[in-house]
Amino acid sequence: MSAPVTAPAPAPWQQYICRACGYVYNEADGDPDGGLAPGTRFCDIPDDWACALCGVTKLDFDLCAAPDPAAPPTRRQPAAPPAPSPTWRPLACWSAPIS
């Protein structure tokens, strides 16, 4: 008697982020307003589909990488303020007298 054949596990749902506006397309949710049913994989989206917020095409989306649970937490350091330019001088506003 042979073992039953099982189908491979479906790939986990992925998310893609728009580089222009930050909109996140979630494959599990789809984009019902844009005509994409829940469960629509990103690779199955037509090339003429547009971002729900800013209208760019799917070429402007990047895969959101899931954080590695084994990686230690990182703290973001605040960005240092830019150093003042040595040639910077305040602008003087001059107005001609009104006659």
Secondary structure, 3 states (H helix, E strand, C coil): CCCCCCCCCCCCCCEEEECCCCCEEECCCCEHHHCECCCCCHHHCCCCCECCCCCCEHHHEEECCCCCCCCCCCCCCCCCCCCCCCCCCCCCCCCCCCC
